[in-house]
């Protein structure tokens, strides 16, 4: 037996061949892939050239076979027929079913459509009446708070230093600072300011309403000595007021402080009173009404929406008594007139009878 690179023999005399490595197996996978792609494109091509008549026959046969009723099997317009690409926008009336693609009054007679419109208007009127009633009740509540605060201020002989008004935020208690509450360019409360807040605080502490304190400066272009600008000065005065009220019974979580500088004048800056009136602190008893109802609050307050001196409980009672007396006098005059009219009529009738 030679020892070179000759053929090797197995035991038993059989010749052993080296294993042949196949390097072309990838061709099988490649051919399979091409076949599948070809089938895919054939199917897509056949789907793009559907014979609608034959498809309708096939759909009818399948529908009968499966017992199903659908847009696809009946050939009615649907997504399969391109309806899904429609771009028409349908206006939806109140009460419409968005799924049916129609309006709430579709298919109604004119009388029915008018009835729907009347029902909607009636609901709107009902809501408006509810809002107006809520605003009127809140205006009376704010007026009652004003009387309590005015009573305390009148007892301390400080009522002339405070004005009241009602806006959409609620009851605004305007404290004209001048030299009574704060010194010029300063945010430390003077004794006069502390007395005013001492009178106001007990009435506010018993309320459930939140309270906002707004600081304002006047429009004079005088230099601000202790603060960079009127913004910081007005905010500091509001903060000092909030801090004092917090120390005298008002919960801190109910209060907030805002500085407006000279951006919210109470009177026209050209008015001579602006120098003192616009330099002020507003203590606002915030309303709990929603936005729609709060917008009606000034109208419901009437004359009380304007800046005015606080009305005490005694003054309100005197006004009510005077109004009642006037009403009774008017009623008595009307009754007398009615009686005279009846008497005249009777006389006229009697005379006619004589004739």
Secondary structure, 3 states (H helix, E strand, C coil): CCCCCCCEECCCCCEECCCCCCCCCHHHHHHHHHHHHHHHHHHHHHHCCCCHHHHHHHHHHHHHHHCCCCHHHHCCCCHHHCHHHCCCCCCCCCCCCHHHCCCCCCCCCHHHHHHHHHHHHHHHHHHHHHHHHHHHHHHHHHHHHHHHHHHHHHHCCCHHHEEEEEECCEEEEEEECCCCCECCCCCCECHHHHHHHHHHHHHHHCCCCCEEEEEECCCCCCCCCCCCCHHHHHHHHHHHHHHHHHCCCCCHHHEEEEECCCCCCCCCCCCCCHHHHCCEEEEEEECCCCHHHHHCHHHHHHHHHCCEECCCHHHHHHHHHHHHHHHHHHHHHHHHHHHHHHHHHHHHHHHHHHC
